[in-house]
Structure formats: C-alpha cells, structure tokens
Amino acid sequence: MKQDSILLFFCLLAITATIVFVWVFRSSIKAEERTPGIKNALQKRFWFLLILVVVFGIFASVTLPKSPYFAFAEEVPAKVIHVAALQFSFFLSEKSIDPKSPSGDNIELPLNKVVEFRVTSLDVNHGFAIYNPQMRIVTQTQAMPGYINRLRYKFTKPGIYHVLCLEYCGVGHPVMQTTFIVK
Amino acid sequence: MESLKLKKITALWVITILVLFLAAIVLGILMRLNQAEVINQEPLTFYTNMTTHGLTMIGIWFVAGMAAVNYLLQRYVKTSYTANLFAFILTVLGVVLLWLCTYLGKFNTGWTFLYPLPFKDLGAAPWATPLFLVALTILGLGWLVWSVSMMAKILQRYTLAQAFAWQHLSKQPKSETPPFILITMITLVGVIAALIAAVIVIVLFFAEYFSKGSFVNDALLMKNLIYFFGHTIANEMLYLGVAVIYEIFGELSGRPKWKTTWYVSLAWNSALIFILTAFFHHLYMDFVQPEGLQIIGQLASYLASLPSVAVTVFSIIVAIYGVRIQWSITNCLFFLGVIGWVIGGLGAVIDATISNNIVLHNTLWVPAHFHTYNAMGNVLFSLGFFYWFTTQHVSKLVISKLTKFALIVLIISGIGFLMAFYIGGADSIPRRYSTYPEALTTGPALARMGAYFACLYLLVILMFFYNIAKRCFAILSAPSSSVGA
C-alpha cells in the first residue's frame, strides 16, 4: 500500500536526520578546547539551501501531476454516484438526491471502470473517505454544504468498501459510515 | 537590562502556561485512554475534552512564544508593560470563558470550529456558541493589541526597511538588523494578519447568528478564513520560538552571536509570503477550491520550511559541529527541540504533498506531525527559555544526572507516543474518533501505546514544572533589589 511506503520513507528521513544531529552533538562533546568549527559556513549554508530548493523542485514536479484533481480527467465515468452527507449518515444514489427528503440505494460499482462520486453535505462539513476491504484509505474528498466535490476513482479490487467520515461533524462522528460493493 | 515589572509578568506567564499545559496533557491522555477502551467516556465528554485540549494548547504555546519574545525584545527596544499586562488579563479571561463554554456549555466543535458546525445541534447549551465567539474576541483583542504594540516599538527604533533587514540585500549594508528583530518582525506581521482574519471570521459568525436566518455564510470562504487564521497562528508560534533560539543559543553556548546576511534576510522575507499561503494545504480535499490555490498550497508548504528550518538548523549545526560548547539544560532543550521540529517538518511536508494527502488527510498522521514539532519541538524551545529566564546564569543551568535521565525519558516517551500516531496514520486510523469502529482493529492498541508513553512525558514535564515554577514563585515574591541579578 501507498501508506506503507510513506511511513517507510518518513522513518528513513527521520532516522537520517537523527543520525546527523547525533553526529554533530558527539563532535561537540569530543572536540578539544578552542577549535574553530566549520570553515566557510556561509558558503556551505548557501549550497545547502540551493540543494534543498532543487530537491523540493524535483519532488514537487513529480508529485503535483499525481494530484487527485487531474485523475481520470479525460475519461468519461462509467457510473456517477450522488452522495449526500448528513449528521451522521451517508446517502449514496445513482439518481440525484432530494435535499429535503434524502434517501439512498444499495450501491454496486463496476471493477476497472472510472466512477465519479458527486459529494455534498446537507448540514455541516463531513469527510468522504473510501476504505478498501483491508480498511486502508484508497481515496477521499470532503462533503461541504453548498458545494459538490467530484471525486473520480477506478476500483481495481473487488469486495466491500467502507466509507467513513473524516471531518469532525459532531458527537456521532465516529459512527458515521456506510458501505458499497465493487464487483 | 530588563525591568522588574517585565520579569514578574513574564514569570506570571510562565506559571500560567505550565499549569494549563499540565491540565491539557491530562486531557490528551484521557482522550487516548478512551480510544484505547481503557476508560469509557460519553462521546460528548470526549469531544469537549478534545476541544479544550486543542484550544488550550494552541493558545498557551502562542503566548509562551510572545512572552519570551517580549522579554528578549527589551534588549533592543523598550516594550509596553501595559500591553503585556493587558494581553495577560485578556488571555486569562478568554481561557476561563473557553473552559466555561466547553465544560459548562458542552461546546465541542474542535478547536477548528468549522462553519457551520457551531450553529448546529451539538448537544451544547444555546449560550455556548455566542460565548465561544465572545471568548475568541477577547483573546484576539488582547493578542492584537500586544502584537501591534511590539511592532510599533520596533518601528520606533528601526525604519521599516531596517526592521525587515532589506538593507542586507545590498552588498555593503550601512546598518545591521539583528536576526532576532528580523524574525520577530516577520512573525508579528503573520500574527497580525492571522488575527485580522480571525476578526473577519468572528464578525461573519455573529452576522449570521444575529440575522436569524436572513444571512448565510459561504462554507468554503469560511473554511479558508478559519484555516488562514488557525494555521498561521499555530505556525507563527514556532517562529516565535525560533526567534528566541537565534537570540540566546549563541550566548549560552559561548559562541558568537548570529548575524543577518543577505540570504538570511531574503529567506525570511520570502518566508512571510510562504507562511501566509501555506494554509491552502488544509483544503486539498475540497476539490471545488481552485486548483491553482491547491498547487500554491503545496509549493508554499515546501518553501516555507527553507528559511526557518534550513537556515536555522544549519546555523545550529555550524555553531556546534566540532566545537566544544557549554551544554546547559537550555541549549540541550533547544537542540532536542530543533530535532523534533525537523522530524515533525518532514512529516508535515510529506502530508503537504497533495498526492499523499489523499490517503493521509484527517488520519492520525495529522496529530502525528503537529505533535512532533509542538510537543517535541516548540514546547522544548519554550521550556528551554523558561529555564534560562528563571536562572539568567549559564552556570546555574548545569545538567544534573537526574536532568540527564529526564531528558532521556523525554526522548523515549516522545518517540513512543508519536510513533503510535504515525503508525495509526499510515494504517488509515481517522483522527478525532472518540472510539474506533470494530473494523479499525489497530486503533485501540495504538491508542493504549500512545497513552502510556504520554504518561511518561507528563512525568518529565511535571519535573520541569517543579524546577521552573519554584524559581518563578521566587521571582514573583522577591523584593525589587534581589531580582534581575
């Protein structure tokens, strides 16, 4: 899963940073009296900054095109699902949802086809996070009153997917969930 | 150098902050114990605790940075005691009202109070939301007056260009701006901008409240405004801590004082723009937000780390590497704090990448990284300052064996309670759940781990509190002749 790579990447970075700091600390403890320390510090700091800018530049240019706003933008979705969130439940339907008397259907989604979720809220801000059958988030968007967020996704594994609210919406927040099937 | 009155009011700030800090840690531990199913709280109790925990922590560490900067600013300009006292009184009053809102009124929107949640049925008393807005107004007023007063005093001594160190951009600057003044100025601009946004938010909330339904706010605009205020104020408190490090790390270590160079000036000036636009990363999952703003959010989040982390961290490494310096409790805490700050920053940059945020947004990864650079970063900056402030003599800051042991326990407890958050985040455990649905199997076990390590953290903080508070009481009760030695 993507999350495991992220955690591993973070741990490697954190350990590297810690090693550098410990190394610097030990060099101070072991140093003799009246040593000059780093020479040409200003020049080195300049290069350090420049390298960081380049690293960030590369990181941004690689990751930005992978942003969810551009996902499957050119494709026509095989199915459109309307989603209305309301304290503390979700309504999912293939038809438009009437805000005055919202109701939902049991949803079955096709495998390997682009699906578009049109997500809104009828009261406060909610989250709309899709969890795979192993209970890991595969994608998400927010449900905001007065707005419709369009989330596109292609499911590649069959099974029961959970939807959990990820924006605090009141005391019932942790029980706000639903499911749908992908097959 | 500093007046007795300033010393006393700073001691008062320190004690108040530490008492509230201990209370807020206990609330945090209770939350994790509830998620761990070790205790069983009503959801309403959990969420009032959560709201109180967040509001208190943000508030106290912001004023801790402000009080420290105000104290050190006295080295360069004469600051206003009245503004400091005014901010103290309004902060205490605001905090009391906030606690009344949460504990008597059961106000429970979380510290982000996203519109329109405060207007919906929260299980709270009807007076809780207006009182919450009044409490915010009181806090905002106190802090705005304090910030503007400090900025005005800087501008009485330095020209605008000097305060922003613009003359350092030329080859041979005619005058020198100390880094402390530059960073304080940049930070105060951010703080004032954030507080003005808070004023707008409060006015819009009140406008809807009193309109009885004839005026309705826009949820996206409100979310942008709330995060512009909330993110910026939470971010600026770190920079206040950094300003303190710039000012006293060198002298504590027996090293030359840091100087402003052309790129330090350039980096901090551009940081101001990045700091003020990084908040867009809170709205990545609102796909209706214009894409250009989302991309600005990611780039600004990356670039905001350059001057602060890269310049400051490199300065600290330069000051220490291969040099025998005087290691005291204060610069040890500063040094540890910088490590926590960097590691938390790495977690934050990962989360500020939109393609990662899609799987990390509002999971435990978020409290993971902000607790890293707060509990193991900014808090240590402030504790370091508190130790230095209450002794004022490097020789009195010698590290005893007990302190060394406490610092090791602090590191272990920090790693333990933070890793529980990071692993939970990677495991898609949502933040702000009072209890976890059965399907999220690892949630309770990680919460238990987090709670137990946080108890260790609390023990270390209690020891620090004892050491610092007894000296603060000595400052408060000492006759004028013996203070300021």
Interface residues (C-beta under 8 A of the other chain):
Chain A: K2 Q3 D4 I6 L7 F9 F10 L13 A14 A17 T18 V20 F21 V24 F25 S27 S28 I29 A31 E32 E33 R34 T35 P36 G37 I38 A41 L42 K44 R45 F46 F48 L49 L52 V53 F56 F59 A60 T63 L64 K66 S67 P68 Y69 Q87 D123 V124 N125 G127 A129 Y131 M135 R136 I137 V138 T139 Q140 T141 Q142 M144 P145 G146 Y147 I148 N149 R150 L151 H162 L164 C165 L166 E167 Y168 C169 G170 V171 G172 H173 P174 V175 Q177
Chain B: P43 L44 Y47 N108 T109 G110 T112 L114 Y115 P116 L117 K120 D121 L122 G123 D218 A219 L220 K223 T261 Y263 A267 M285 D286 F287 V288 E291 Q294 I295 Q298 L299 Y302 L303 L306 A310 V311 F314 S315 I317 V318 A319 I320 Y321 G322 V323 R324 I325 W327 F335 V338 I339 V342 I343 L346 G347 I350 T353 I354 S355 N356 I358 V359 L360 H361 N362 T363 Y422 I423 G425 A426 D427 S428 P430 R431 R432 Y433 S434 T435 Y436 P437 A439 L440 T441
